[in-house]
């Protein structure tokens, strides 16, 4: 049995493999120097952009403070306020419980 590797005509039907083709965008751009398109940034947006740049440049960790605490710990001068730690833990648990009961 011989298998031919040829494509048969479909008799006037458009050839399509089921995929759509992207059409070329034919929108026209206005001539240069035209005042039809303008972009203005509000002062709030400009300020927000400045703040984002400032935050991006700020280190996440205060290295001087970390070094100070390390030195105090190594010298035995670092004191832990257990009351503050306990209060902070209790408050964080209260917040977690409040968000869980809010979801239920």
mmCIF file of the C-alpha atoms, coordinates in Angstrom:
data_MODEL
# 
_entry.id   MODEL 
# 
loop_
_atom_site.group_PDB 
_atom_site.id 
_atom_site.type_symbol 
_atom_site.label_atom_id 
_atom_site.label_alt_id 
_atom_site.label_comp_id 
_atom_site.label_asym_id 
_atom_site.label_entity_id 
_atom_site.label_seq_id 
_atom_site.pdbx_PDB_ins_code 
_atom_site.Cartn_x 
_atom_site.Cartn_y 
_atom_site.Cartn_z 
_atom_site.occupancy 
_atom_site.B_iso_or_equiv 
_atom_site.pdbx_formal_charge 
_atom_site.auth_seq_id 
_atom_site.auth_comp_id 
_atom_site.auth_asym_id 
_atom_site.auth_atom_id 
_atom_site.pdbx_PDB_model_num 
ATOM 1   C CA . UNK A 1 1   ? 0.000   0.000  0.000  1.00 0.00 ? 1   UNK A CA 1 
ATOM 2   C CA . UNK A 1 2   ? 1.378   3.392  -1.011 1.00 0.00 ? 2   UNK A CA 1 
ATOM 3   C CA . UNK A 1 3   ? 0.762   6.491  1.149  1.00 0.00 ? 3   UNK A CA 1 
ATOM 4   C CA . UNK A 1 4   ? 0.953   9.762  -0.718 1.00 0.00 ? 4   UNK A CA 1 
ATOM 5   C CA . UNK A 1 5   ? 2.167   12.915 0.984  1.00 0.00 ? 5   UNK A CA 1 
ATOM 6   C CA . UNK A 1 6   ? 0.006   15.412 -0.857 1.00 0.00 ? 6   UNK A CA 1 
ATOM 7   C CA . UNK A 1 7   ? -2.699  17.858 0.167  1.00 0.00 ? 7   UNK A CA 1 
ATOM 8   C CA . UNK A 1 8   ? -6.039  17.607 -1.593 1.00 0.00 ? 8   UNK A CA 1 
ATOM 9   C CA . UNK A 1 9   ? -8.053  20.655 -2.574 1.00 0.00 ? 9   UNK A CA 1 
ATOM 10  C CA . UNK A 1 10  ? -11.166 21.365 -0.509 1.00 0.00 ? 10  UNK A CA 1 
ATOM 11  C CA . UNK A 1 11  ? -13.158 22.618 -3.428 1.00 0.00 ? 11  UNK A CA 1 
ATOM 12  C CA . UNK A 1 12  ? -13.355 26.381 -2.888 1.00 0.00 ? 12  UNK A CA 1 
ATOM 13  C CA . UNK A 1 13  ? -13.457 26.374 0.923  1.00 0.00 ? 13  UNK A CA 1 
ATOM 14  C CA . UNK A 1 14  ? -11.135 28.827 2.654  1.00 0.00 ? 14  UNK A CA 1 
ATOM 15  C CA . UNK A 1 15  ? -8.120  27.147 4.138  1.00 0.00 ? 15  UNK A CA 1 
ATOM 16  C CA . UNK A 1 16  ? -8.076  27.522 7.918  1.00 0.00 ? 16  UNK A CA 1 
ATOM 17  C CA . UNK A 1 17  ? -6.553  25.445 10.647 1.00 0.00 ? 17  UNK A CA 1 
ATOM 18  C CA . UNK A 1 18  ? -8.890  26.833 13.306 1.00 0.00 ? 18  UNK A CA 1 
ATOM 19  C CA . UNK A 1 19  ? -6.522  29.535 14.430 1.00 0.00 ? 19  UNK A CA 1 
ATOM 20  C CA . UNK A 1 20  ? -7.327  33.195 14.081 1.00 0.00 ? 20  UNK A CA 1 
ATOM 21  C CA . UNK A 1 21  ? -4.785  35.555 12.672 1.00 0.00 ? 21  UNK A CA 1 
ATOM 22  C CA . UNK A 1 22  ? -3.910  38.824 14.278 1.00 0.00 ? 22  UNK A CA 1 
ATOM 23  C CA . UNK A 1 23  ? -4.970  41.764 12.184 1.00 0.00 ? 23  UNK A CA 1 
ATOM 24  C CA . UNK A 1 24  ? -2.756  44.746 11.707 1.00 0.00 ? 24  UNK A CA 1 
ATOM 25  C CA . UNK A 1 25  ? -3.766  47.767 13.764 1.00 0.00 ? 25  UNK A CA 1 
ATOM 26  C CA . UNK A 1 26  ? -4.686  50.466 11.275 1.00 0.00 ? 26  UNK A CA 1 
ATOM 27  C CA . UNK A 1 27  ? -5.416  53.316 13.672 1.00 0.00 ? 27  UNK A CA 1 
ATOM 28  C CA . UNK A 1 28  ? -3.839  56.538 12.616 1.00 0.00 ? 28  UNK A CA 1 
ATOM 29  C CA . UNK A 1 29  ? -1.731  58.684 14.875 1.00 0.00 ? 29  UNK A CA 1 
ATOM 30  C CA . UNK A 1 30  ? -2.217  62.435 14.777 1.00 0.00 ? 30  UNK A CA 1 
ATOM 31  C CA . UNK A 1 31  ? 0.542   64.462 13.175 1.00 0.00 ? 31  UNK A CA 1 
ATOM 32  C CA . UNK A 1 32  ? 3.350   65.559 15.474 1.00 0.00 ? 32  UNK A CA 1 
ATOM 33  C CA . UNK A 1 33  ? 2.798   68.870 17.192 1.00 0.00 ? 33  UNK A CA 1 
ATOM 34  C CA . UNK A 1 34  ? -0.888  68.119 17.583 1.00 0.00 ? 34  UNK A CA 1 
ATOM 35  C CA . UNK A 1 35  ? -2.582  69.020 20.879 1.00 0.00 ? 35  UNK A CA 1 
ATOM 36  C CA . UNK A 1 36  ? -5.076  66.164 20.688 1.00 0.00 ? 36  UNK A CA 1 
ATOM 37  C CA . UNK A 1 37  ? -3.254  63.938 23.197 1.00 0.00 ? 37  UNK A CA 1 
ATOM 38  C CA . UNK A 1 38  ? -1.914  65.280 26.489 1.00 0.00 ? 38  UNK A CA 1 
ATOM 39  C CA . UNK A 1 39  ? -0.706  63.578 29.623 1.00 0.00 ? 39  UNK A CA 1 
ATOM 40  C CA . UNK A 1 40  ? -0.632  65.531 32.845 1.00 0.00 ? 40  UNK A CA 1 
ATOM 41  C CA . UNK A 1 41  ? 0.546   64.138 36.153 1.00 0.00 ? 41  UNK A CA 1 
ATOM 42  C CA . UNK A 1 42  ? -1.178  65.546 39.186 1.00 0.00 ? 42  UNK A CA 1 
ATOM 43  C CA . UNK A 1 43  ? 0.866   66.884 42.076 1.00 0.00 ? 43  UNK A CA 1 
ATOM 44  C CA . UNK A 1 44  ? -0.375  63.983 44.207 1.00 0.00 ? 44  UNK A CA 1 
ATOM 45  C CA . UNK A 1 45  ? 0.853   61.453 41.663 1.00 0.00 ? 45  UNK A CA 1 
ATOM 46  C CA . UNK A 1 46  ? 4.178   63.235 41.416 1.00 0.00 ? 46  UNK A CA 1 
ATOM 47  C CA . UNK A 1 47  ? 4.522   63.245 45.215 1.00 0.00 ? 47  UNK A CA 1 
ATOM 48  C CA . UNK A 1 48  ? 3.641   59.542 45.346 1.00 0.00 ? 48  UNK A CA 1 
ATOM 49  C CA . UNK A 1 49  ? 6.372   58.794 42.825 1.00 0.00 ? 49  UNK A CA 1 
ATOM 50  C CA . UNK A 1 50  ? 8.901   60.734 44.935 1.00 0.00 ? 50  UNK A CA 1 
ATOM 51  C CA . UNK A 1 51  ? 7.844   58.830 48.050 1.00 0.00 ? 51  UNK A CA 1 
ATOM 52  C CA . UNK A 1 52  ? 8.191   55.479 46.273 1.00 0.00 ? 52  UNK A CA 1 
ATOM 53  C CA . UNK A 1 53  ? 11.730  56.400 45.207 1.00 0.00 ? 53  UNK A CA 1 
ATOM 54  C CA . UNK A 1 54  ? 12.579  57.412 48.790 1.00 0.00 ? 54  UNK A CA 1 
ATOM 55  C CA . UNK A 1 55  ? 11.224  54.152 50.217 1.00 0.00 ? 55  UNK A CA 1 
ATOM 56  C CA . UNK A 1 56  ? 13.067  52.123 47.585 1.00 0.00 ? 56  UNK A CA 1 
ATOM 57  C CA . UNK A 1 57  ? 16.333  53.789 48.637 1.00 0.00 ? 57  UNK A CA 1 
ATOM 58  C CA . UNK A 1 58  ? 15.794  53.243 52.358 1.00 0.00 ? 58  UNK A CA 1 
ATOM 59  C CA . UNK A 1 59  ? 17.506  50.175 53.830 1.00 0.00 ? 59  UNK A CA 1 
ATOM 60  C CA . UNK A 1 60  ? 15.190  47.596 55.375 1.00 0.00 ? 60  UNK A CA 1 
ATOM 61  C CA . UNK A 1 61  ? 17.439  47.040 58.389 1.00 0.00 ? 61  UNK A CA 1 
ATOM 62  C CA . UNK A 1 62  ? 19.083  49.701 60.541 1.00 0.00 ? 62  UNK A CA 1 
ATOM 63  C CA . UNK A 1 63  ? 22.606  48.262 60.592 1.00 0.00 ? 63  UNK A CA 1 
ATOM 64  C CA . UNK A 1 64  ? 23.799  50.677 63.274 1.00 0.00 ? 64  UNK A CA 1 
ATOM 65  C CA . UNK A 1 65  ? 20.987  49.615 65.616 1.00 0.00 ? 65  UNK A CA 1 
ATOM 66  C CA . UNK A 1 66  ? 21.697  45.920 64.967 1.00 0.00 ? 66  UNK A CA 1 
ATOM 67  C CA . UNK A 1 67  ? 25.401  46.425 65.733 1.00 0.00 ? 67  UNK A CA 1 
ATOM 68  C CA . UNK A 1 68  ? 24.529  48.334 68.909 1.00 0.00 ? 68  UNK A CA 1 
ATOM 69  C CA . UNK A 1 69  ? 22.280  45.511 70.143 1.00 0.00 ? 69  UNK A CA 1 
ATOM 70  C CA . UNK A 1 70  ? 24.893  42.864 69.272 1.00 0.00 ? 70  UNK A CA 1 
ATOM 71  C CA . UNK A 1 71  ? 27.523  44.732 71.250 1.00 0.00 ? 71  UNK A CA 1 
ATOM 72  C CA . UNK A 1 72  ? 25.198  45.203 74.230 1.00 0.00 ? 72  UNK A CA 1 
ATOM 73  C CA . UNK A 1 73  ? 24.353  41.475 74.192 1.00 0.00 ? 73  UNK A CA 1 
ATOM 74  C CA . UNK A 1 74  ? 27.998  40.432 74.026 1.00 0.00 ? 74  UNK A CA 1 
ATOM 75  C CA . UNK A 1 75  ? 28.835  42.762 76.921 1.00 0.00 ? 75  UNK A CA 1 
ATOM 76  C CA . UNK A 1 76  ? 25.855  41.645 79.010 1.00 0.00 ? 76  UNK A CA 1 
ATOM 77  C CA . UNK A 1 77  ? 24.257  45.100 78.962 1.00 0.00 ? 77  UNK A CA 1 
ATOM 78  C CA . UNK A 1 78  ? 21.195  44.097 76.940 1.00 0.00 ? 78  UNK A CA 1 
ATOM 79  C CA . UNK A 1 79  ? 18.132  43.931 79.158 1.00 0.00 ? 79  UNK A CA 1 
ATOM 80  C CA . UNK A 1 80  ? 14.854  42.394 77.998 1.00 0.00 ? 80  UNK A CA 1 
ATOM 81  C CA . UNK A 1 81  ? 11.662  43.949 79.356 1.00 0.00 ? 81  UNK A CA 1 
ATOM 82  C CA . UNK A 1 82  ? 9.632   40.768 79.818 1.00 0.00 ? 82  UNK A CA 1 
ATOM 83  C CA . UNK A 1 83  ? 6.471   42.755 80.502 1.00 0.00 ? 83  UNK A CA 1 
ATOM 84  C CA . UNK A 1 84  ? 6.723   44.509 77.128 1.00 0.00 ? 84  UNK A CA 1 
ATOM 85  C CA . UNK A 1 85  ? 7.370   41.216 75.358 1.00 0.00 ? 85  UNK A CA 1 
ATOM 86  C CA . UNK A 1 86  ? 4.368   39.572 77.052 1.00 0.00 ? 86  UNK A CA 1 
ATOM 87  C CA . UNK A 1 87  ? 2.101   42.546 76.266 1.00 0.00 ? 87  UNK A CA 1 
ATOM 88  C CA . UNK A 1 88  ? 3.192   42.468 72.627 1.00 0.00 ? 88  UNK A CA 1 
ATOM 89  C CA . UNK A 1 89  ? 2.510   38.737 72.334 1.00 0.00 ? 89  UNK A CA 1 
ATOM 90  C CA . UNK A 1 90  ? -0.934  39.074 73.904 1.00 0.00 ? 90  UNK A CA 1 
ATOM 91  C CA . UNK A 1 91  ? -1.829  41.961 71.597 1.00 0.00 ? 91  UNK A CA 1 
ATOM 92  C CA . UNK A 1 92  ? -0.727  40.073 68.489 1.00 0.00 ? 92  UNK A CA 1 
ATOM 93  C CA . UNK A 1 93  ? -2.830  37.051 69.537 1.00 0.00 ? 93  UNK A CA 1 
ATOM 94  C CA . UNK A 1 94  ? -5.841  39.354 70.085 1.00 0.00 ? 94  UNK A CA 1 
ATOM 95  C CA . UNK A 1 95  ? -5.415  40.778 66.582 1.00 0.00 ? 95  UNK A CA 1 
ATOM 96  C CA . UNK A 1 96  ? -5.144  37.309 65.036 1.00 0.00 ? 96  UNK A CA 1 
ATOM 97  C CA . UNK A 1 97  ? -8.264  36.132 66.883 1.00 0.00 ? 97  UNK A CA 1 
ATOM 98  C CA . UNK A 1 98  ? -10.173 39.241 65.799 1.00 0.00 ? 98  UNK A CA 1 
ATOM 99  C CA . UNK A 1 99  ? -9.344  38.646 62.129 1.00 0.00 ? 99  UNK A CA 1 
ATOM 100 C CA . UNK A 1 100 ? -10.295 34.959 62.390 1.00 0.00 ? 100 UNK A CA 1 
ATOM 101 C CA . UNK A 1 101 ? -13.665 35.667 63.961 1.00 0.00 ? 101 UNK A CA 1 
ATOM 102 C CA . UNK A 1 102 ? -14.264 38.343 61.325 1.00 0.00 ? 102 UNK A CA 1 
ATOM 103 C CA . UNK A 1 103 ? -13.865 35.720 58.558 1.00 0.00 ? 103 UNK A CA 1 
ATOM 104 C CA . UNK A 1 104 ? -16.165 33.122 60.122 1.00 0.00 ? 104 UNK A CA 1 
# 
